[in-house]
Amino acid sequence: MQKENVNGNNHVDPFAQGNESMTPPEVFRMGEGAPNTQGWKVRVVPNKFPITDIHEVIVHSPDPNKDIEELPTTHVELLLQTYKQRYEFHQKDGHVLIFANHGVMAGPSLTHPHSQLVVIPKQINLDALEREPVNNIVEENTFFTVYCPDFSQWPYEVWIAPKIEKTFFGDIKNEEIKDLAQILQRTIKRLHGCFNHPATQKMRAKAEFAYNYYIYHDINWFVRIIPRWIHRAGFELGTGLSVNMIDPLTASKNLSAKEFSGI
């Protein structure tokens, strides 16, 4: 995917309400109005610079600044319902990967909050992490558990896993979407709180709050959130090994402590 200038003074937001003609024709929306007109709440369009035959952009909301932690929880539910609809629509086409990049260090091409959906042909074997055992729990609700896996490769890396196993993301039910919206939003708020804590500021890069997340494409799905607070350096790049400066147990305690995360 080509990078666009996200900081230029003359930058025009193609995802803004009223600029629908600046994107390829939409394929799905949540909200009111006819396709390619105003009134949408979540909007899905083909990516102008696809990396596979099927590559979509999911615009989180008309707001150019607010992302998951700041949007109403009911709106996050709409976003997750959109994820489910697009996942189910493309599941027959290959491996469906949904991911998001938030903040400059996470590598977004445009600042307006959005996710992407990419379909990889099934004949390609994806070397992706499978669900790790649940340890170092941060929070849980009826359907989901938030935890920091023992193997965590990044400081404050956190996973959200459904308590019901042997399912695909497309199997998620409406009551589970409500639970996931709440716990996903709370988890990102926890991460932001830890990011701003003085103890964390000593070890992280001097940059804005940033993270990536993705939804595992296969059975036993989960959401993996990777805070992008540090730079990978020569050792990691040269060996493929990861250096994590924060013990996952410590990370889970800090994330769950109101005096540290603010939640």
N, C-alpha and C positions, 0 to 999 in steps of 0.2 A: 504494500500500500504506500503510495507516495505521501511524503510529508508536506503539509501546508504550513504557511507562516501563521503561527497562532498568536503572535505578539505584535504584528504590524499595525501601525496606526490606521491604515486604510482597510483593515480586514473587515469583510462583510460576512455575517453569520448566515450560511445557507440553511441552517437548521431553525432559524428564528421563524416564529409565526408571521405569515405574510410573505415569506421568501420561498414558498413551496415550489415555485417554478425553477428554483436554482438547483433542485435535486432531481435525480431520475424519478419517474412516476412511482408513487408509493404503492406498496403491495399489501399493507395492513395498517389499520389505525384503531386506537381506542379513543372514543369521544364522538363529537357531533360533526356534521358537515360532510360534503361530498369529497371523494378522493381529490388530493392535490389542492385543497382549499383550507381556509382557516377553520378552527373549531376543534381540532384534535387535542388529545391529552398525551398520548404516546403515539409516535409515528414510526413506521418502518419503510425504508427505501433501499433499493440496491446500492451497493457501494460503487462509487464512480471508478475506483481503482481496485478491482477485485484481485484477491490472491488465489482464489479458486473459482470454479464455474458458478458456485452459489456463495455469495458473500453479501450480507445485508447489514445495514446500519439501523440501530434501534435508538431513536431519539427519546431520551427519558421524559422530557416535558418541554413546554414552550419556553420555560424560564432558562435564560442563557447561563445562569450561575448556580442555581440550586441543584444539588445532587441528592442522593438517597438519604443522607443524614438530615437534610434540611426540608425535604418534601414532606407533605402529610403522609402518614402511614397508609391511608387509603389510596394514595397515588402510587406508592411503592407496590401495593397489591396489584394495581393496573399494570405496572411494569412487569411484574412476575407473571401475571396472566398472559401478557404479550409474549414473554419468553416461552411459556408453555405452548401457546398456540403455534409459534414459529418452529419450536422443537418438534412438535407432533407433525406439522406440515411437511417438514424436511426429513423426518426420521428414516423414511424409505430410501432416501437419496444417498445416505452415507453416514459418517460420523458427524454428529452435530455438536459443534463447540460454540458456546456462548461465553463471551468475555468482555471485560471493561477495563479501561485505563483512565485513572483519575489523577490529575496533577502532572506537572511538567516531567518529573523524574520517572513517571510511569509510561511515558511515551505516547500521549494522545496526539492525533493529527489536528484536531480542532478542540477548542476549549469548551464549547457547548456540551454539557454532559450527555454521553451516549454510550451504548454498548455495541458490540458487533456479533454477528452470527456467521460462522464459516462452516461449510460442509466439506469434509475431506472424504474422498472415495474410500469405500469399504475395503478395497484390496490393499490399501496402505495400512500397515500395522502401526498404530500410534504408541510411542514409548512414553506413556503418561503414567504418573503416579496413581496407584490405586488407593482406596480408602485405608487410612492408617487406624490402628486401634485407638479407642477413646481413652485418653489419659489427660491429666491436667485440665480438668473441666473449668470453664469460665462461667457458663450459664446454661440453663436448659429450660425448655417449656414443654408443652404437651407432646409435640411432635419432633422437636429438634434439640440437638446438643451442640454447644459451642466449646471448642477445646483447642489447646496448643499441642500438636503431636510431638512425641518425644524426639522424632527425627528432624524437627523444624529446620529448614534451611535458611530462613530469614528471621531477624529479630522481630518478635511479636507476630510472627505468622500465626494465623488462626483459621480453623476449619469449622464449617457448620454442616453437620451430618444428620440426616433423618433417622429417627429411632426405628422406623420400619425398614428393614433391609431387603435386599434382592429386588429393588425397584429401579426404574429409569426415571429421569427427571420428568418426562412426559406423563408419568403416572400420578403426579402430585394432584391432590384433591383441593377443592376450594378452601376447606377449613385449614388445610395444611399451608396453603398460600398465605392466609392471614397470619398464621404463626411465623412463617418464614419472613414475611415482610417486617414484622415487629422485631424479630431477633436479629435480622440482618441490619436493620437500621440502628438498633442498640449496639451491635458489635462495632459498626463503623464509628459511632459516637464514642465508644470506649477507646478505640484506637486513636481517635483524634485527641481525646483527653490525655492519653499516655504520651502522645507525640508532643504535647505542650508542657508536660511535666518537666521541671528543672533537671531531674535525674536523667531523663531521656535526652534532653537537649545537649548534654555533655558528650553523648556518643553518636548522635545522628548528624547527617549532613545539614549544612545551613541552607535549607530549601523549604518550599511549601509542603504542606501535607499531601502525600501521594500514596496511591496503592493500586494494585491490580487485583481483579478477582476473575475466576472462571468457574463454570459449572462442569463437573466431570461428565464426559460424553456418554459413558457406558453404564452398565448395571452397577448397583451400589453407588449411586451418585452422591456428590457432596459439593459444597461451595468452598473453594480455597481462596483466602484473602491474603495477599502478600503486600505488607507495607513496604514502600520503597523509600526508606529513610537513610540508606547507606549506599555507597558505590561499590560495585564489584571491582576488585583490583587484580593485579597481575597473577597472584597465586591462584585465585579462584578461576580466572580465565585460562591460565596455563595448565591447570590440573583437572578442572571440572569438579573440584571439591568445593564445599561451602563452609565458610567460617561464620558461625552464629555466636555473637557476643553476649546474647541473653539466654540463659537457661530457660527452656520452655515452661518449667514449673514456676520459675520466677515471673515469667511473662504472664502466665495464667493468673497468678495471684495479683499482680499489678492491674491487669485488665478487670478483674472482678472486684477490686477494692475501690470504693467510692472516693476515698481520699487521694487515690492515684489517678484513676480514670475519669472521675467526676460522675460516674453512673452507678 
